[in-house]
Amino acid sequence: MTLTEIAQALGSEDPEERRVAAGRLVDAGAGTVHLILRALRDPDWRVREEARQVARFRAPDPELLAALIEAMSAPEEMGVESVGLRNAAVDALGAFGEAAVGALAQRIPDLDADGRKLAVEALAATAHPSALAVLRSMLDDEDANVRAAALEAVANLGSVSVDEAVGVLEACLDDPDQFVRLIALNGLNQLGASLPWSRIEPCFRHTVLRRAALEAAGRSGAPQAAEVLAEQLSAQRGSGPEFVATLRATASLAQRGGEGRAALAAKLAHLPALARKRLLDLAASDGEELVNRRCAVSLLGLLGGEDAARVAVAALGDDRVLEEAEVAVCDLGEAATAVLARAVQASEGSERAAAVELLGRVAADLDERARAEAVRVIRGSLQDESLEVVRAALDVLGDMGDASCLHAVGALLSEGTDPLVHRPGEGALAALAQRWPREALAVIEAPGTDPYPALVMVSALGQLARVTEDAPLSVERCVPRLCGGLSHARAAIRRVALEGLAALGDHTCAEEVVFALTDEEPEVRTAAVQALGRLRAPDGTAVGLEQLLAILDSGRDTELMAMAAEALGDLGPPDMLQGLAPLARGSDPRVAVAAVEAIARLPMPRRLEVLRPVLDHRDAEVVKATLRALGDERDPRVLVQVGRCLDHESWDVRRQAADMLGRLGGEAEVQLLRARLEAEQEPLVREALQRALEELGALKRTPTHPQPGSHRIR
């Protein structure tokens, strides 16, 4: 569009036409400042937003900078459009950084109080450290509102110069004006500064500062804060703002750990009955504000006692406070074990599962007697009707079960049991066998032991024998047992035998593994392919290479082909690139994705030549896998192909391509990203495009205010 066409479009009655015209001003060159200002005062917010982005992109254009400062200085009496222009100018000035700081510093003495207040906002928007010096000088302004705004702006700039901002704010804690002290203390809280107790304690003498002082006390980590907060919890009545501030500060102090948490635990353990009941009721109530309830639940571990344990365990059933409840239960330790043991048997399925998991975590830190009792309770949960509970019990017993659990877990793998517990059961049994190897061998060799759990334990002991000489069963003794399982009637046993051979990498049963490729069960065939990729001859040669290539050539079973391609990527033979390339370009998406991922693992530079054409694959999942495989490649030819993906029909491909160009691109990619941003309608893709332009320095965004952190004043 020409400037004349842009100017005409900005006068259109259609807001969308005006928005598009405003966007064209990005590359319109000189003589367009008046058009940008015109768009900034447009009555439609979408047009103003587009113009604001244009103004920020045009930084540090000195002509535009001067015009924005002039617009910001316009008196409010000029009308509503002027007010909108002033606000947009303030925001746009943020992109001009240090240049805006210098220009504003020169103009401030000529502005009225309202103009100086807007200048303060613009200085904060620059997010440049040099703005702090100007703001510091404005702390002595004759207008109270300007002084307050300047102090708040100092806090907002803390993200770019924390130490300097904190120093200014802390100095203001000595100001005779309580309002100034309040703004300073709120600013320090906003920056997450940890004040020494000597600076916080005097603030409690003034009612107007008390609430901010409570927040600062919670962040301080000081033992003295524990006494003050406990006294406040004991003295307050009702659930007003003061109580809420105290509650949140107390939870914050607890989360800080260290001496402050220890002192708080001692104080809360002796909290008056009424205050204790209030915390327990708050933690148990569904009707309270969620943030407050989370704080109360997080304090249950420090309250101690069985009543707190009951509330904490009950809270495990509420996902909204689950994290806090788990921490509280662990803090309660032995006080929670009896309650958890009852919950394992009496609560709903999901709550029983959570109780099982937490009982294991809590018992792990207790004495041997308490651990044994917890294991007994959890072992009983293996018979639970809920699959979720059984899986939770298997996870725990795999980590802390004793030798008695070998039989109980093995029983879940016997014929006729639920197949859904077989995989987690195998994992738990293998972990138990490696922790109790001699007891496991006794179970294996006992008459009547089911071959399924027996082979799981044989495989585990074989893997143990590879890393320690103390294993009771050598690899040489394990392999024949596993090979024998390949002919068993049960598919699960054949699969376990193959997985065991793969883990041991022994080649002596290679023929039997190859024969398993014809098995009627898919899980067995898949395990056979995986085993072929891991079997090695004594000289390190991959004995299954020929068979894997035959699977790829057959073109019959796409699932096996995908597994074979993945196995070849792990083998990394030097002649595999050309064999995998046709599969990556093939029509079956699953095989193509596996081939792409295998190619990505091959350490050959020529893989780029193979992967680049795959970016034109018709399936979006294959294209995304290829983008991931290319990773951080800066080859210009690759970037050209990735740039073409910005026009892909799949929005998630476009988003992934934008992210990749943001990491790796240059000026040429900036133009592609801009062009796509103008046409893109999908919000997530637009966000990725804007993020990419920011990373390439072609788009600037006002930083968000800093989140509370952990800056500690020395």
DAMOSUL-V466647 format. One record per pair of residues at least 6 apart in sequence whose ideal C-beta (glycine too) atoms are under 6 Angstrom apart, sorted by sequence separation. I is the first residue (numbers start at 1). J is the second residue. D is the distance in Angstrom with one decimal. If there is no record, write none. Layout:
I,J,D + I,J,D
This chain:
12,18,5.5 + 42,48,5.4 + 58,64,5.3 + 141,147,5.1 + 175,181,5.6 + 203,209,4.3 + 282,288,5.6 + 315,321,5.0 + 384,390,5.5 + 465,471,3.8 + 488,494,5.8 + 519,525,5.3 + 537,543,5.3 + 586,592,5.4 + 617,623,5.5 + 648,654,5.5 + 680,686,5.1 + 693,699,3.7 + 25,32,5.3 + 76,83,6.0 + 93,100,4.6 + 158,165,3.8 + 236,243,4.7 + 253,260,5.0 + 254,261,5.4 + 329,336,4.8 + 363,370,5.9 + 433,440,3.8 + 464,471,4.5 + 694,701,5.9 + 9,17,5.3 + 10,18,5.5 + 39,47,5.7 + 40,48,5.9 + 74,82,5.2 + 108,116,5.8 + 123,131,4.2 + 139,147,5.8 + 157,165,5.7 + 172,180,5.6 + 173,181,5.6 + 217,225,4.1 + 300,308,4.4 + 344,352,5.6 + 363,371,4.9 + 381,389,5.4 + 382,390,5.9 + 397,405,4.9 + 485,493,5.1 + 486,494,5.7 + 501,509,5.8 + 516,524,5.8 + 517,525,5.9 + 535,543,4.9 + 568,576,5.2 + 583,591,5.4 + 584,592,5.4 + 599,607,5.1 + 615,623,5.8 + 630,638,5.7 + 645,653,5.6 + 646,654,5.6 + 661,669,4.6 + 204,213,5.3 + 316,325,5.0 + 412,421,5.2 + 465,474,5.2 + 535,544,5.3 + 551,560,5.3 + 552,561,5.8 + 690,699,6.0 + 25,35,5.9 + 203,213,3.7 + 254,264,5.7 + 315,325,3.7 + 444,454,4.9 + 461,471,5.9 + 465,475,5.0 + 10,21,5.1 + 25,36,5.6 + 40,51,4.7 + 108,119,5.2 + 123,134,5.8 + 139,150,5.4 + 154,165,5.3 + 173,184,5.4 + 253,264,5.5 + 300,311,5.9 + 344,355,4.8 + 363,374,3.4 + 382,393,5.3 + 486,497,5.1 + 517,528,5.0 + 584,595,4.1 + 599,610,5.9 + 615,626,5.4 + 646,657,5.3 + 9,21,3.4 + 39,51,3.4 + 123,135,5.9 + 138,150,4.0 + 172,184,3.7 + 300,312,4.5 + 343,355,3.9 + 344,356,5.6 + 381,393,4.1 + 413,425,5.2 + 461,473,4.2 + 485,497,3.2 + 516,528,3.8 + 532,544,2.8 + 552,564,5.4 + 583,595,3.8 + 584,596,5.0 + 614,626,4.6 + 645,657,3.7 + 677,689,4.4 + 200,213,5.7 + 233,246,5.8 + 283,296,3.9 + 312,325,5.3 + 412,425,4.4 + 444,457,5.4 + 462,475,5.2 + 551,564,4.2 + 676,689,5.9 + 71,85,5.1 + 72,86,5.4 + 154,168,5.1 + 232,246,4.3 + 282,296,4.0 + 283,297,4.6 + 6,21,4.9 + 36,51,5.8 + 104,119,5.1 + 135,150,4.9 + 169,184,4.6 + 340,355,5.0 + 359,374,5.3 + 378,393,5.1 + 482,497,4.7 + 513,528,5.5 + 532,547,5.4 + 580,595,4.7 + 611,626,5.5 + 642,657,5.2 + 200,216,4.9 + 312,328,4.2 + 409,425,5.9 + 462,478,3.4 + 532,548,5.7 + 548,564,4.6 + 673,689,5.5 + 22,39,4.1 + 72,89,4.3 + 200,217,5.5 + 279,296,5.3 + 283,300,5.8 + 312,329,4.9 + 440,457,4.7 + 6,24,5.4 + 71,89,4.3 + 72,90,5.7 + 104,122,5.9 + 135,153,5.3 + 169,187,4.7 + 297,315,5.3 + 340,358,5.9 + 378,396,5.3 + 482,500,4.5 + 513,531,5.0 + 565,583,5.8 + 580,598,5.6 + 611,629,5.8 + 642,660,5.5 + 36,55,5.6 + 104,123,5.9 + 135,154,5.3 + 169,188,5.1 + 340,359,4.2 + 409,428,5.2 + 410,429,5.9 + 482,501,5.2 + 548,567,5.6 + 580,599,5.3 + 642,661,6.0 + 673,692,5.3 + 200,220,6.0 + 229,249,5.9 + 409,429,4.8 + 458,478,5.2 + 548,568,5.7 + 673,693,5.4 + 68,89,4.4 + 195,216,5.4 + 229,250,4.7 + 356,378,5.7 + 1,24,5.0 + 197,220,5.9 + 309,332,5.0 + 458,481,4.9 + 68,92,5.6 + 297,321,4.8 + 429,453,5.8 + 433,457,4.1 + 437,461,5.8 + 22,47,5.5 + 68,93,5.4 + 101,126,5.6 + 132,157,5.7 + 194,219,5.4 + 197,222,4.1 + 337,362,6.0 + 356,381,5.4 + 510,535,5.6 + 100,126,5.2 + 182,208,6.0 + 186,212,5.4 + 189,215,4.9 + 194,220,5.6 + 298,324,4.3 + 309,335,5.0 + 313,339,4.8 + 336,362,5.7 + 375,401,5.9 + 379,405,5.8 + 382,408,5.5 + 406,432,5.5 + 430,456,5.8 + 434,460,5.1 + 483,509,4.3 + 486,512,4.8 + 615,641,4.6 + 646,672,6.0 + 670,696,5.4 + 19,46,5.0 + 23,50,5.1 + 101,128,5.5 + 166,193,5.1 + 182,209,5.8 + 185,212,4.2 + 189,216,5.9 + 197,224,4.9 + 284,311,4.9 + 294,321,5.5 + 297,324,4.1 + 301,328,4.1 + 309,336,4.3 + 313,340,5.9 + 375,402,5.7 + 405,432,5.7 + 429,456,5.0 + 433,460,4.1 + 479,506,4.9 + 577,604,5.8 + 608,635,5.9 + 10,38,5.8 + 19,47,4.8 + 22,50,4.2 + 26,54,5.2 + 90,118,5.5 + 178,206,6.0 + 225,253,5.6 + 283,311,5.1 + 297,325,5.5 + 300,328,4.0 + 495,523,5.2 + 499,527,5.5 + 502,530,5.6 + 507,535,4.8 + 562,590,4.9 + 566,594,4.9 + 593,621,5.9 + 670,698,4.7 + 15,44,4.0 + 18,47,4.7 + 22,51,4.5 + 25,54,4.8 + 93,122,4.3 + 97,126,5.3 + 101,130,4.9 + 105,134,4.9 + 117,146,5.4 + 120,149,4.4 + 124,153,3.9 + 132,161,5.8 + 306,335,5.9 + 310,339,5.5 + 329,358,5.0 + 379,408,5.2 + 475,504,5.8 + 483,512,5.7 + 495,524,5.2 + 498,527,3.9 + 502,531,3.8 + 505,534,5.4 + 542,571,4.9 + 562,591,4.9 + 565,594,4.1 + 569,598,2.7 + 581,610,4.5 + 585,614,5.9 + 593,622,5.6 + 596,625,4.6 + 600,629,3.6 + 612,641,5.2 + 624,653,5.9 + 627,656,5.1 + 643,672,4.6 + 655,684,5.7 + 659,688,5.5 + 662,691,6.0 + 33,63,5.4 + 98,128,5.1 + 101,131,4.9 + 113,143,4.2 + 116,146,4.9 + 120,150,5.2 + 178,208,5.3 + 290,320,5.8 + 294,324,5.1 + 301,331,2.5 + 309,339,4.4 + 313,343,5.0 + 394,424,4.5 + 398,428,3.6 + 426,456,5.0 + 430,460,3.9 + 434,464,5.0 + 455,485,4.9 + 491,521,4.1 + 494,524,4.9 + 498,528,5.5 + 501,531,5.5 + 507,537,5.1 + 558,588,4.9 + 561,591,4.7 + 565,595,4.5 + 568,598,5.5 + 572,602,5.6 + 584,614,4.9 + 589,619,4.2 + 592,622,4.5 + 596,626,5.2 + 620,650,3.8 + 623,653,5.2 + 634,664,5.2 + 646,676,4.5 + 655,685,4.8 + 658,688,4.0 + 662,692,2.9 + 19,50,4.8 + 26,57,5.6 + 33,64,5.2 + 65,96,5.3 + 90,121,5.0 + 94,125,3.0 + 97,128,4.8 + 129,160,5.3 + 214,245,4.6 + 218,249,3.1 + 280,311,5.5 + 297,328,5.9 + 301,332,5.3 + 330,361,5.8 + 390,421,5.4 + 394,425,5.9 + 397,428,5.5 + 401,432,5.5 + 441,472,4.6 + 505,536,5.0 + 529,560,5.6 + 651,682,4.5 + 654,685,4.8 + 658,689,4.8 + 661,692,5.5 + 665,696,5.9 + 90,122,4.6 + 94,126,5.2 + 98,130,5.5 + 117,149,5.1 + 124,156,4.7 + 129,161,4.3 + 132,164,5.5 + 136,168,5.9 + 151,183,4.7 + 155,187,3.0 + 214,246,5.6 + 217,249,5.6 + 330,362,5.7 + 334,366,5.8 + 441,473,5.8 + 495,527,4.7 + 502,534,4.4 + 558,590,5.8 + 562,594,3.9 + 566,598,5.7 + 569,601,4.2 + 589,621,5.5 + 593,625,4.6 + 624,656,5.6 + 113,146,5.9 + 120,153,5.1 + 124,157,5.9 + 127,160,5.4 + 158,191,4.2 + 219,252,5.8 + 344,377,5.7 + 387,420,5.7 + 391,424,5.0 + 398,431,4.0 + 403,436,4.4 + 491,524,5.6 + 498,531,4.9 + 510,543,4.9 + 514,547,5.4 + 558,591,5.4 + 565,598,4.8 + 589,622,5.5 + 596,629,5.3 + 620,653,5.2 + 627,660,5.8 + 655,688,4.3 + 662,695,4.1 + 33,67,4.9 + 69,103,5.7 + 211,245,4.7 + 215,249,5.6 + 218,252,3.3 + 226,260,6.0 + 268,302,4.6 + 317,351,4.2 + 394,428,4.1 + 406,440,5.9 + 437,471,6.0 + 438,472,5.1 + 529,563,4.2 + 533,567,2.8 + 651,685,5.3 + 658,692,4.7 + 148,183,5.8 + 155,190,5.1 + 214,249,4.3 + 218,253,4.6 + 221,256,4.2 + 268,303,5.3 + 269,304,5.4 + 316,351,5.6 + 353,388,4.4 + 357,392,5.0 + 437,472,5.2 + 525,560,6.0 + 529,564,5.5 + 52,88,5.3 + 56,92,5.4 + 59,95,4.1 + 60,96,5.3 + 223,259,4.8 + 341,377,4.8 + 353,389,4.8 + 356,392,4.3 + 360,396,3.4 + 364,400,5.6 + 403,439,4.1 + 414,450,4.7 + 507,543,4.7 + 55,92,3.8 + 59,96,4.5 + 221,258,5.6 + 223,260,5.7 + 226,263,3.8 + 230,267,3.7 + 265,302,4.4 + 344,381,5.9 + 349,386,3.8 + 352,389,4.8 + 356,393,5.2 + 406,443,5.2 + 526,563,5.6 + 533,570,5.6 + 65,103,5.9 + 69,107,5.7 + 222,260,5.8 + 226,264,4.0 + 234,272,5.1 + 316,354,4.4 + 52,91,5.9 + 56,95,3.6 + 60,99,4.6 + 221,260,4.2 + 349,388,5.6 + 353,392,4.1 + 413,452,4.5 + 41,81,4.4 + 48,88,5.6 + 52,92,5.5 + 223,263,3.8 + 360,400,5.8 + 413,453,4.4 + 452,492,5.9 + 456,496,5.7 + 463,503,5.4 + 226,267,5.1 + 234,275,4.7 + 452,493,5.2 + 455,496,4.9 + 459,500,3.2 + 73,115,5.3 + 233,275,5.1 + 451,493,5.6 + 455,497,5.8 + 462,504,5.1 + 41,84,5.7 + 410,453,3.5 + 41,85,4.2 + 251,295,3.7 + 40,85,5.2 + 247,292,6.0 + 72,118,5.4 + 248,295,5.4 + 251,298,5.1 + 40,88,4.3 + 244,292,6.0 + 247,295,5.0 + 254,302,6.0 + 191,706,6.0 + 192,708,3.8 + 192,709,3.5 + 192,710,5.8 + 193,711,4.7 + 194,712,3.9 + 195,713,5.6 + 192,711,5.5 + 191,711,5.8 + 193,713,5.7 + 159,706,3.8 + 158,706,5.6 + 156,705,5.5 + 162,711,5.3 + 127,703,4.6 + 125,702,5.5 + 95,700,4.3 + 94,702,4.7 + 56,700,5.1 + 23,678,6.0
